[in-house]
Amino acid sequence: MGRGKIEIKRIENSSNRQVTYSKRKNGILKKAKEISVLCDAQVSLIIFGASGKMHEYISPSTTLIDILDRYQRASGKTLWDAKHENLSNEIDRLKKENDSMQIELRHLKGEDITSLNYKELMALEDALENGLNGVREKKVEVHRMFKRNGKILEEQNKELNFLLQQHLALESVGNMHGQWI
């Protein structure tokens, strides 16, 4: 004797609803795996529960992107717009630029330079010389600034010592007058 039919409507009791969700979610995930293995079907299943938690299954022989691309072609519905495509292209461009900059940085450090030809080595040498000249100029500028600041501090120190000597002299004169009175 089998179970009787149930009416398909929202389960009002939250505890019963959660138990039913958990059992049916596990059941549908199991069925998705079975149909994928038994029938060599490409399956993608995504479930979002009421709490927002995601559960998914994707056939081992495919990827979600492949499934979505096939769905888009078969249904004629646009899932990815030009904006997303442009962002994807921009990401790819930035990755290539980053890779190029990483290689250039290694070359500037003197690493992996055996693959460079004569012209590239000359350009690298020029870039390093320009960088070295810039560093030297900055070093001289900082040295001058330290010397200038040192002179200013020495002058301020002399002024403060002079003021201190004046103050001490005035104080000693005041003490002498206090003794005579």
N, CA and C of each residue as an Amber inpcrd file, in Angstrom:
protein
   543
   0.8390000  -1.1670000   0.0000000   0.0000000   0.0000000   0.0000000
   0.8930000   1.2420000   0.0000000   0.6830000   2.1450000  -0.9470000
   1.5090000   3.3440000  -1.0890000   0.9500000   4.5140000  -0.3190000
   1.6800000   5.5540000  -0.3490000   1.2470000   6.7800000   0.3200000
   0.1510000   7.4430000  -0.4910000  -0.6770000   8.1660000   0.1730000
  -1.7280000   8.9150000  -0.5120000  -1.1470000  10.1820000  -1.1160000
  -1.8850000  10.7420000  -2.0770000  -1.4290000  11.9780000  -2.7040000
  -1.5520000  13.1200000  -1.7120000  -0.5670000  14.0460000  -1.8030000
  -0.6560000  15.2230000  -0.9490000  -0.9670000  16.4280000  -1.8260000
  -1.5900000  17.3840000  -1.2330000  -1.9110000  18.6120000  -1.9510000
  -0.6290000  19.4520000  -2.0190000  -0.2730000  19.9270000  -3.2100000
   0.9340000  20.7300000  -3.3790000   0.6050000  22.1860000  -3.0680000
   0.9730000  22.5900000  -1.8790000   0.8170000  23.9730000  -1.4440000
   1.8780000  24.2270000  -0.3810000   2.0710000  25.4800000  -0.0680000
   3.0970000  25.8510000   0.9110000   2.7820000  25.2200000   2.2610000
   3.8170000  24.6280000   2.8950000   3.6720000  24.0380000   4.2240000
   3.7560000  25.1760000   5.2360000   2.7390000  25.3380000   6.0280000
   2.6590000  26.4680000   6.9560000   3.5940000  26.3210000   8.1610000
   3.7120000  25.1130000   8.6810000   4.5700000  24.8830000   9.8500000
   6.0310000  24.9640000   9.4000000   6.8010000  25.9260000   9.9630000
   8.1750000  26.1620000   9.4990000   9.0880000  24.9640000   9.7560000
   8.8840000  24.2660000  10.8560000   9.7060000  23.0970000  11.1610000
   9.4510000  21.9910000  10.1370000   8.1610000  21.7140000   9.8530000
   7.8170000  20.6970000   8.8470000   8.3090000  21.1180000   7.4570000
   8.2070000  22.4270000   7.1760000   8.6410000  22.9400000   5.8740000
  10.1510000  22.7130000   5.7040000  10.9420000  22.9450000   6.7550000
  12.3880000  22.7710000   6.6810000  12.7540000  21.3020000   6.5020000
  12.0640000  20.4120000   7.1970000  12.3280000  18.9650000   7.0630000
  12.0110000  18.5060000   5.6470000  10.8750000  18.9460000   5.1330000
  10.4730000  18.5740000   3.7650000  11.4720000  19.1220000   2.7510000
  11.8930000  20.3800000   2.9470000  12.8800000  20.9890000   2.0360000
  14.1570000  20.1630000   2.0120000  14.6550000  19.8120000   3.1860000
  15.8990000  19.0660000   3.2800000  15.7980000  17.7120000   2.5830000
  14.7090000  16.9860000   2.8250000  14.5380000  15.6700000   2.2160000
  14.3930000  15.7700000   0.7070000  13.5650000  16.7160000   0.2460000
  13.3340000  16.8430000  -1.1980000  14.5640000  17.3890000  -1.9230000
  15.2980000  18.2700000  -1.2610000  16.5460000  18.7900000  -1.8520000
  17.5200000  17.6290000  -2.0570000  17.7030000  16.8230000  -1.0190000
  18.6030000  15.6740000  -1.1410000  18.1150000  14.7170000  -2.2280000
  16.8050000  14.5340000  -2.3230000  16.2470000  13.6450000  -3.3400000
  16.4960000  14.1530000  -4.7490000  16.2780000  15.4460000  -4.9680000
  16.4650000  15.9800000  -6.3240000  17.9490000  16.0190000  -6.7050000
  18.8230000  16.2730000  -5.7220000  20.2590000  16.2210000  -6.0080000
  20.6710000  14.7900000  -6.3800000  20.1090000  13.8010000  -5.6760000
  20.3970000  12.3990000  -5.9730000  19.9120000  12.0410000  -7.3730000
  18.7070000  12.5000000  -7.7420000  18.1640000  12.2210000  -9.0760000
  19.0070000  12.8800000 -10.1570000  19.5030000  14.0880000  -9.8990000
  20.3440000  14.7770000 -10.8780000  21.6290000  13.9770000 -11.1170000
  22.2310000  13.4710000 -10.0530000  23.4420000  12.6580000 -10.1840000
  23.1440000  11.3740000 -10.9500000  22.0270000  10.7560000 -10.6260000
  21.6570000   9.4840000 -11.2730000  21.4450000   9.6680000 -12.7680000
  20.6740000  10.6840000 -13.1620000  20.3960000  10.8700000 -14.5950000
  21.6690000  11.2240000 -15.3450000  22.5920000  11.9300000 -14.6760000
  23.8600000  12.2710000 -15.2970000  24.6780000  11.0170000 -15.5710000
  24.7330000  10.1050000 -14.5910000  25.5310000   8.8840000 -14.7330000
  24.8420000   7.8700000 -15.6350000  23.5710000   7.5980000 -15.3810000
  22.8640000   6.5510000 -16.1120000  22.6470000   6.8910000 -17.5790000
  22.3360000   8.1410000 -17.8700000  21.9510000   8.5300000 -19.2220000
  23.0080000   9.3690000 -19.9300000  24.1480000   9.5740000 -19.3030000
  25.2180000  10.4030000 -19.8610000  24.6860000  11.7830000 -20.2590000
  23.8090000  12.3250000 -19.4150000  23.2330000  13.6460000 -19.6660000
  24.0760000  14.7020000 -18.9590000  24.0920000  15.8860000 -19.5360000
  24.7620000  17.0010000 -18.8760000  23.7110000  17.7230000 -18.0370000
  23.9490000  17.7490000 -16.7270000  22.9660000  18.2780000 -15.7910000
  23.5930000  19.3750000 -14.9520000  22.8200000  20.4290000 -14.7490000
  23.2240000  21.4770000 -13.8220000  22.0020000  21.8110000 -12.9900000
  22.1620000  21.7880000 -11.6800000  21.0520000  22.0500000 -10.7740000
  21.5260000  23.0180000  -9.7100000  20.7900000  24.0990000  -9.5450000
  21.1040000  25.0930000  -8.5160000  19.8430000  25.3040000  -7.7000000
  19.9880000  25.2040000  -6.3770000  18.8380000  25.3850000  -5.4870000
  19.2120000  26.4400000  -4.4470000  18.3400000  27.4250000  -4.2860000
  18.4840000  28.4080000  -3.2160000  17.3510000  28.1830000  -2.2350000
  17.6960000  27.8610000  -0.9970000  16.6840000  27.6640000   0.0360000
  16.1530000  28.9990000   0.5270000  15.1350000  28.9340000   1.3800000
  14.5250000  30.1440000   1.9280000  15.5350000  30.9580000   2.7200000
  16.5450000  30.3110000   3.2830000  17.5680000  31.0230000   4.0590000
  18.5890000  31.7020000   3.1540000  18.5360000  31.4040000   1.8470000
  19.4930000  31.9870000   0.9140000  20.6810000  31.0930000   0.6450000
  20.7640000  29.9570000   1.3470000  21.8850000  29.0460000   1.1500000
  21.7420000  28.3500000  -0.2030000  22.8760000  28.2250000  -0.9060000
  22.8560000  27.6250000  -2.2330000  23.3590000  26.1820000  -2.1820000
  22.7090000  25.3350000  -2.9600000  23.1320000  23.9510000  -3.1610000
  23.1920000  23.7450000  -4.6640000  24.2090000  23.0130000  -5.1370000
  24.3490000  22.8560000  -6.5820000  24.8760000  21.4770000  -6.9430000
  24.5830000  21.0950000  -8.1820000  25.1650000  19.8940000  -8.7660000
  25.4310000  20.1950000 -10.2340000  26.6220000  19.8460000 -10.6990000
  26.9790000  19.9950000 -12.1070000  27.6280000  18.6880000 -12.5320000
  27.2060000  18.1560000 -13.6630000  27.7750000  16.9040000 -14.1730000
  29.2880000  17.0190000 -14.2570000  29.9880000  15.9430000 -13.8990000
  31.4500000  15.9910000 -13.9410000  32.0030000  16.2490000 -15.3420000
  31.2410000  15.9310000 -16.3840000  31.7410000  16.0530000 -17.7520000
  31.5580000  17.4510000 -18.3380000  31.0750000  18.4090000 -17.5470000
  30.8140000  19.7420000 -18.0910000  31.0990000  20.8130000 -17.0460000
  30.8660000  22.0460000 -17.4410000  30.9900000  23.1690000 -16.5090000
  29.6910000  23.9690000 -16.5600000  29.4920000  24.7860000 -15.5660000
  28.2880000  25.6090000 -15.5240000  28.2530000  26.5620000 -16.7120000
  29.3890000  27.1160000 -17.0850000  29.4530000  28.0420000 -18.2250000
  29.0120000  27.3290000 -19.5050000  29.5010000  26.0790000 -19.6980000
  29.1000000  25.3230000 -20.8960000  27.5950000  25.0910000 -20.9130000
  27.0370000  24.7110000 -19.7630000  25.5910000  24.4700000 -19.6720000
  24.8220000  25.7560000 -19.9800000  25.2530000  26.8660000 -19.3840000
  24.5540000  28.1400000 -19.6020000  24.6730000  28.6060000 -21.0520000
  25.8280000  28.3940000 -21.6610000  25.9910000  28.7510000 -23.0730000
  25.0560000  27.9160000 -23.9560000  24.9810000  26.6100000 -23.6660000
  24.0680000  25.7440000 -24.4440000  22.6260000  26.1620000 -24.2350000
  22.2650000  26.4950000 -23.0080000  20.9020000  26.9460000 -22.7080000
  20.5950000  28.2320000 -23.4750000  21.5420000  29.1440000 -23.4760000
  21.3390000  30.4200000 -24.1650000  21.1430000  30.1990000 -25.6630000
  21.9490000  29.3180000 -26.2560000  21.8110000  29.0380000 -27.6940000
  20.4900000  28.3340000 -27.9980000  20.1190000  27.3590000 -27.1550000
  18.9080000  26.5680000 -27.4100000  17.6350000  27.3670000 -27.1650000
  17.6380000  28.2140000 -26.1370000  16.4150000  28.9370000 -25.7870000
  16.3010000  30.2800000 -26.4830000  17.4320000  30.8010000 -26.9360000
  17.4220000  32.1260000 -27.5460000  17.3660000  33.2460000 -26.5220000
  17.4250000  32.9010000 -25.2500000  17.4040000  33.9150000 -24.1900000
  18.8320000  34.4050000 -23.9420000  18.9850000  35.7030000 -23.7460000
  20.2980000  36.2870000 -23.5010000  20.5770000  36.2900000 -22.0060000
  21.5730000  35.5120000 -21.6140000  21.9720000  35.4710000 -20.2080000
  23.1180000  36.4410000 -19.9340000  23.9770000  36.6220000 -20.9240000
  25.1340000  37.5040000 -20.7830000  24.9570000  38.6510000 -21.7550000
  24.9700000  39.8560000 -21.2620000  24.8450000  40.9940000 -22.1570000
  26.2260000  41.5070000 -22.5630000  26.2380000  42.4920000 -23.4280000
  27.4980000  43.0270000 -23.9440000  28.3540000  43.6220000 -22.8220000
  27.7050000  44.1730000 -21.8010000  28.4500000  44.7710000 -20.6920000
  29.3050000  43.7070000 -19.9990000  28.7140000  42.5240000 -19.7590000
  29.4720000  41.4450000 -19.1200000  30.5930000  40.9600000 -20.0340000
  30.3220000  40.9120000 -21.3100000  31.3360000  40.4890000 -22.2650000
  32.4870000  41.4910000 -22.2650000  32.1630000  42.7910000 -22.2380000
  33.2000000  43.8280000 -22.2010000  34.0190000  43.7300000 -20.9200000
  33.3440000  43.4730000 -19.7960000  34.0630000  43.3150000 -18.5320000
  34.9970000  42.1140000 -18.5860000  34.5250000  41.0430000 -19.1780000
  35.3480000  39.8480000 -19.3140000  36.5750000  40.1420000 -20.1760000
  36.3710000  40.8550000 -21.2740000  37.4910000  41.2220000 -22.1450000
  38.4710000  42.1380000 -21.4150000  37.9360000  43.0630000 -20.6230000
  38.7860000  43.9850000 -19.8630000  39.6110000  43.2150000 -18.8230000
  38.9910000  42.2440000 -18.1730000  39.7100000  41.4040000 -17.2030000
  40.8340000  40.6550000 -17.8960000  40.5400000  40.0770000 -19.0630000
  41.5740000  39.3580000 -19.8070000  42.7190000  40.2910000 -20.1980000
  42.3800000  41.5100000 -20.6510000  43.3990000  42.4870000 -21.0450000
  44.2750000  42.8610000 -19.8510000  43.6300000  43.0870000 -18.6870000
  44.3850000  43.4600000 -17.4870000  45.2710000  42.3140000 -17.0090000
  44.7940000  41.0710000 -17.1500000  45.6250000  39.9190000 -16.7720000
  46.8720000  39.8460000 -17.6440000  46.6950000  40.0730000 -18.9710000
  47.8450000  40.0500000 -19.8740000  48.8140000  41.1760000 -19.5470000
  48.2620000  42.3680000 -19.2660000  49.1000000  43.5080000 -18.9100000
  49.8650000  43.2320000 -17.6160000  49.1830000  42.6250000 -16.6480000
  49.8280000  42.2760000 -15.3820000  50.9570000  41.2740000 -15.6130000
  50.7000000  40.2640000 -16.4360000  51.7430000  39.2760000 -16.7420000
  52.9460000  39.9530000 -17.3910000  52.6760000  40.8590000 -18.3240000
  53.7440000  41.5780000 -19.0210000  54.5600000  42.4170000 -18.0320000
  53.8630000  43.0780000 -17.1120000  54.5540000  43.9030000 -16.1210000
  55.3710000  43.0470000 -15.1540000  54.8670000  41.8570000 -14.8220000
  55.6140000  40.9480000 -13.9540000  56.9240000  40.5230000 -14.6290000
  56.8430000  40.2350000 -15.9270000  58.0450000  39.8470000 -16.6810000
  59.0240000  41.0170000 -16.7230000  58.4970000  42.2180000 -17.0050000
  59.3530000  43.4060000 -17.0550000  60.0190000  43.6640000 -15.6990000
  59.2810000  43.4690000 -14.6230000  59.8420000  43.6540000 -13.2820000
  60.9670000  42.6490000 -13.0180000  60.7520000  41.4010000 -13.4270000
  61.8090000  40.3890000 -13.2620000  63.0560000  40.7960000 -14.0550000
  62.8490000  41.3190000 -15.2730000  63.9800000  41.7580000 -16.0810000
  64.7210000  42.9040000 -15.3910000  63.9600000  43.8530000 -14.8220000
  64.5930000  44.9780000 -14.1290000  65.3860000  44.5140000 -12.9090000
  64.9770000  43.4000000 -12.3210000  65.7100000  42.8300000 -11.1830000
  66.9010000  41.9880000 -11.6420000  67.0420000  41.8190000 -12.9650000
  68.1450000  41.0200000 -13.4910000  67.8130000  39.5480000 -13.6120000
  66.5400000  39.1950000 -13.4760000  66.1160000  37.7990000 -13.5710000
  65.5860000  37.5210000 -14.9810000  65.7320000  36.2960000 -15.4410000
  65.1760000  35.8450000 -16.7290000  65.6080000  36.7300000 -17.8940000
  66.8520000  37.1840000 -17.9120000  67.2800000  38.0580000 -19.0050000
  67.9480000  37.2810000 -20.1470000  68.1250000  35.9760000 -19.9800000
  68.7890000  35.1880000 -21.0300000  67.9450000  35.1160000 -22.2960000
  66.6350000  35.3090000 -22.1710000  65.7620000  35.2250000 -23.3420000
  65.7050000  36.5350000 -24.1250000  66.3240000  37.6080000 -23.6030000
  66.2670000  38.9120000 -24.2600000  67.3080000  39.0060000 -25.3730000
  66.9300000  39.6780000 -26.4700000  67.8960000  39.9010000 -27.5470000
  68.6850000  41.1790000 -27.2700000  69.6390000  41.4860000 -28.1550000
  70.5330000  42.6220000 -27.9430000  69.7680000  43.9390000 -27.8030000
  68.8010000  44.1640000 -28.6850000  68.0360000  45.4180000 -28.6690000
  67.2540000  45.5660000 -27.3610000  66.6530000  44.4610000 -26.8980000
  65.8940000  44.4850000 -25.6360000  66.8200000  44.7180000 -24.4470000
  68.0240000  44.1360000 -24.4960000  69.0030000  44.3480000 -23.4260000
  69.4510000  45.8090000 -23.3850000  69.6300000  46.4200000 -24.5600000
  70.0310000  47.8310000 -24.6110000  68.9120000  48.7040000 -24.0250000
  67.6740000  48.4100000 -24.3690000  66.5340000  49.1780000 -23.8380000
  66.4510000  49.0120000 -22.3230000  66.6890000  47.7990000 -21.8440000
  66.6720000  47.5310000 -20.4000000  67.7890000  48.2980000 -19.7040000
  68.9780000  48.3040000 -20.3120000  70.1070000  49.0470000 -19.7390000
  69.7840000  50.5410000 -19.6700000  69.1850000  51.0900000 -20.7400000
  68.8070000  52.5060000 -20.7370000  67.7890000  52.8020000 -19.6450000
  66.8070000  51.9280000 -19.5030000  65.7770000  52.1300000 -18.4760000
  66.4010000  52.0980000 -17.0830000  67.3140000  51.1570000 -16.8600000
  67.9760000  51.0640000 -15.5520000  68.8520000  52.2950000 -15.2910000
  69.5700000  52.7800000 -16.3240000  70.4030000  53.9750000 -16.1580000
  69.5330000  55.1920000 -15.8450000  68.4110000  55.3360000 -16.5510000
  67.4940000  56.4520000 -16.2700000  66.9670000  56.3660000 -14.8440000
  66.6070000  55.1650000 -14.4270000  66.1290000  54.9750000 -13.0560000
  67.2020000  55.2930000 -12.0360000  68.4240000  54.8580000 -12.3130000
  69.5450000  55.1150000 -11.4060000  69.8330000  56.6130000 -11.3080000
  69.7660000  57.3070000 -12.4450000  69.9700000  58.7630000 -12.4290000
  68.8850000  59.4430000 -11.6080000  67.6670000  58.9970000 -11.7490000
  66.5680000  59.5600000 -10.9590000  66.7840000  59.3370000  -9.4680000
  67.2520000  58.1530000  -9.1110000  67.5190000  57.8410000  -7.7000000
  68.6470000  58.7270000  -7.1760000  69.7020000  58.8990000  -7.9870000
  70.8210000  59.7450000  -7.5580000  70.3740000  61.1930000  -7.3520000
  69.5580000  61.7070000  -8.2820000  69.0600000  63.0780000  -8.1550000
  68.2250000  63.2320000  -6.8850000  67.3900000  62.2750000  -6.6230000
  66.5590000  62.3320000  -5.4150000  67.4320000  62.2610000  -4.1680000
  68.4730000  61.4370000  -4.2000000  69.3810000  61.3090000  -3.0590000
  70.0800000  62.6400000  -2.7870000  70.5460000  63.3120000  -3.8540000
  71.2100000  64.6100000  -3.7010000  70.2200000  65.6260000  -3.1350000
  68.9980000  65.6150000  -3.6480000  67.9580000  66.5350000  -3.1630000
  67.6860000  66.3080000  -1.6760000  67.5670000  65.0660000  -1.2590000
  67.3220000  64.7480000   0.1510000  68.5190000  65.1720000   0.9980000
  69.7300000  64.9550000   0.5010000  70.9430000  65.3440000   1.2370000
  70.9720000  66.8650000   1.4350000  70.6560000  67.6180000   0.3630000
  70.6170000  69.0860000   0.4780000  69.5700000  69.5280000   1.4920000
  68.4240000  68.8750000   1.4640000  67.3550000  69.2200000   2.4020000
  67.8080000  68.9680000   3.8370000  68.4890000  67.8430000   4.0780000
  68.9840000  67.5500000   5.4220000  70.0100000  68.6040000   5.8610000
  70.9060000  68.9960000   4.9420000  71.8990000  70.0150000   5.2790000
  71.2110000  71.3450000   5.5970000  70.2330000  71.7360000   4.7650000
  69.4970000  72.9790000   4.9780000  68.7780000  72.9420000   6.3210000
  68.0920000  71.8390000   6.5900000  67.3810000  71.6910000   7.8610000
  68.3610000  71.6940000   9.0420000  69.5410000  71.0850000   8.8440000
  70.5570000  71.0660000   9.8940000  71.0430000  72.4720000  10.2130000
  71.2560000  73.2820000   9.1600000  71.6900000  74.6650000   9.3720000
  70.6150000  75.4720000  10.0890000  69.3800000  75.2780000   9.6840000
  68.2610000  75.9790000  10.3370000  68.2010000  75.6000000  11.8030000
  68.3480000  74.3150000  12.0890000  68.3170000  73.8520000  13.4870000
  69.4840000  74.4250000  14.2870000  70.6690000  74.5000000  13.6630000
  71.8280000  75.0840000  14.3570000  71.5670000  76.5490000  14.6860000
  71.0070000  77.3060000  13.7130000  70.7060000  78.7180000  13.9470000
  69.6700000  78.8840000  15.0590000  68.6370000  78.0350000  15.0200000
  67.6200000  78.1130000  16.0650000  68.2170000  77.7610000  17.4290000
  69.1280000  76.7980000  17.4450000  69.7920000  76.4070000  18.6920000
  70.6290000  77.5650000  19.2430000  71.3600000  78.2620000  18.3480000
  72.1640000  79.4130000  18.7800000  71.2630000  80.5010000  19.3590000
  70.1250000  80.7620000  18.6670000  69.1890000  81.7880000  19.1620000
  68.6400000  81.4090000  20.5290000  68.2770000  80.1600000  20.6860000
  67.7360000  79.7160000  21.9750000  68.7950000  79.7960000  23.0740000
  70.0380000  79.4220000  22.7620000  71.1210000  79.5420000  23.7480000
  71.3570000  80.9950000  24.1300000  71.3180000  81.9000000  23.1240000
  71.5000000  83.3200000  23.3960000  70.3880000  83.8260000  24.3160000
  69.1170000  83.4370000  23.9840000  67.9850000  83.8480000  24.8150000
  68.1110000  83.2800000  26.2270000  68.5810000  82.0440000  26.3310000
  68.7660000  81.4280000  27.6390000  69.8320000  82.1820000  28.4350000
  70.9260000  82.5270000  27.7920000  71.9960000  83.2800000  28.4700000
  71.4820000  84.6410000  28.9350000  70.6810000  85.3020000  28.0800000
  70.1050000  86.5910000  28.4800000  69.1840000  86.4170000  29.6860000
  68.3580000  85.4000000  29.6280000  67.4230000  85.1500000  30.7220000
  68.1780000  84.8650000  32.0280000  69.2090000  84.0250000  31.9320000
  70.0000000  83.7100000  33.1260000  70.7050000  84.9560000  33.6640000
  71.2150000  85.7970000  32.7430000  71.8980000  87.0300000  33.1690000
  70.9170000  87.9620000  33.8710000  69.7110000  88.0980000  33.3040000
  68.6980000  88.9590000  33.9220000  68.2810000  88.4110000  35.2730000
  68.1990000  87.1160000  35.3740000  67.8040000  86.4850000  36.6320000
  68.8710000  86.7080000  37.7030000  70.1310000  86.5680000  37.3090000
  71.2020000  86.7680000  38.2900000  71.2820000  88.2350000  38.7160000
  71.0240000  89.1660000  37.8000000  70.9990000  90.5870000  38.1430000
  69.8510000  90.8400000  39.1130000  68.7010000  90.2190000  38.8420000
  67.5460000  90.3780000  39.7320000  67.8350000  89.8320000  41.1070000
  68.5510000  88.7260000  41.1900000  68.9170000  88.1450000  42.4860000
  69.8920000  89.0490000  43.2300000  70.8070000  89.6810000  42.5100000
  71.7640000  90.5780000  43.1490000  71.0610000  91.8070000  43.7160000
  70.1200000  92.3370000  42.9910000  69.3560000  93.4830000  43.4890000
  68.5310000  93.0820000  44.7130000  68.0450000  91.8930000  44.7030000
  67.2410000  91.4460000  45.8490000  68.0920000  91.3270000  47.0980000
  69.3850000  91.0190000  46.9800000  70.2620000  90.8880000  48.1380000
  70.6230000  92.2510000  48.7210000  70.6990000  93.3070000  47.9220000
  71.0960000  94.6210000  48.3950000  69.9740000  95.3470000  49.0690000
  68.7660000  94.9720000  48.7680000  67.6420000  95.7070000  49.3300000
  67.3890000  95.3090000  50.7280000
